Amino acid sequence: MAAEYVDSLMTSFKEEYGEQNPLNIAILTLLNITDEYFTERDLTSEIIKEATERLRKLNILLEDFSE
């Protein structure tokens, strides 16, 4: 699965930029995958923060309700 994804990105770059040095295509692919990773990591981190805050507020409401 990962190899197929990398191969498809490399093929896309070859089509977009024409025949280039294979090392340049590999570097572009690596940079693209790295950017995707960090973007998703940051998004996931933000979602976790929001969920944690919502759970904290819900916990407070439940504690108030149970008293």
N, C-alpha and C positions, 0 to 999 in steps of 0.2 A: 504494500500500500504506500509506504513512504517513498520507495524507489520510483513507483509510478508517478507520484506527485512531483518529485524532483525532475523526472524525465519530461513530464508534461510542461513544467515551467521552462526547462531548458529549450524545449521545442518551440514554445511560445516566443522566447527571446530570440531564437534563431530566425523565426519568421518575421518578427518585428524589426530586428536590426540587421538582417541579412547574414551572410556567412561572415563570422567573426572568429577570432582565435578561440578555440575551445576553452582555454583558461579564462578568458574574459566572460564568456557565457556562464561558466561555472561560478565565477565571482559575482556576477549579476544575480544569479539564482540564489546564491548563499545570502547576499545582502537582502534580497526580497524575502526570503524565508525568515531571516533574522528580524526584519521589520515586522512581519506578520506575527511572529512569536511575541515580541515585546508589546505590540498593540493589543494582542489578546490577553497577555499577562496583566497589563494595566487595566483593561476592561474587567477582567475577572476579579482583580483586587478591589476595584470600585464596587462591583456587585456584592462582594463579600462584606465590605464595609457597610453598605446600605442594608443588607440582610441582618447583619449583627446589630445595627442600630434599631431596626424594626423589632427584632426579637427582644432587645433590651426594653423597649417601650412596652411591648406586649407583656413581658414578665412583670413589669411594674403594675400594669393594669390588672393582671391576674392576682398579684399579691394584694392590691387594694380591694379587689372583689372578694377575696377569700377572708378578709378580716372582718 
